[in-house]
């Protein structure tokens, strides 16, 4: 059994896959299994991946490549990789990002030492002009960890890619990304993992470099599919909370989180028609939480709440111009 399996969906990342693959094959931990899922990528990403692999002959026997006949999206591709994995622990890497060479070794050592279900590390947000260190808070209280990830607190990341997870625990928890969810699919999975985890620990170091360069990534430009994903995400989340008797306990936190999800999208979507179509999403309680947001977000939420869509579109253009010239 390998110590660690690294799961990597591949789709439309020709400009980034070589950097990612080099960072993975250079891991200081020798006993690593690599599972790449070709999610029916339309470009030459797989050819570039195989060319990099040829430079690391010692890794060739550790690599599995799974080819899909049609595009599933990153969440389902990750499910496929997880089911094919055999490592004691698994970690997830997006193929347009990259990692430090000691990531697997440091996180695995911490996992074994603590016999943890989940190991968390900090990470780097990489922008064209700056790199920002981001922390991912882990509390000694498991209840606090569950609440933080459930409500997506400012110091808590709901992402999978900065975490190492015991494979058997993940499979037992049945925390899989649902078909059709490509935005917030990590949060769907991590919430369920945190709820069922016995022990979560932290490595006080950052290994993962999250790239904000890939304009084609699902998390970049926002459109109607993002709103539809948010609707599906909260439908599934509400069902999860009801199933575990948590709906009333976390009602206010969830209402605030729903509003935050909506505000993020209405500020970033560039389509007048899309903003208008989804204006009334979670509208019944959003004004209660308007104080949570920054000034520009408050203005946008106010305009949309009262149906001032032409003003909202003009305000979007002004915000975009301001951000571009900062």
Buried (B, 14 or more C-beta within 10 A) or exposed (E): EBBBBBBBBBBBBBBBBBBBBBBBBBBEBEBBBBBBBBBBBEBEBBEBBEEBBEEBEEBEEBBBBBEBEEBBBBBBBBBBBBEBBEBBBBBBBBBBBBBBBBBBBBBBBBBEEBEBBBBBBBBBBBEEEEEEEBBBBBBEEBEBBBBBBBBBBEEBBBBBBBBBBBBEBBBEBEBBBBEBBBBBBBBBBBBBBBBBBEBBBBBEBBBBBBBBEBEEBBBEEBEBEBBBBBBBBBEBBEEBBEEEEBBEEBEEBBBBBBBBBBBBBBBBBEEBEBBBEBBEBBEEBBEEBBEBBEEBBBBBBBBBBEEBBEBBBEBBEEBEEEEEEE
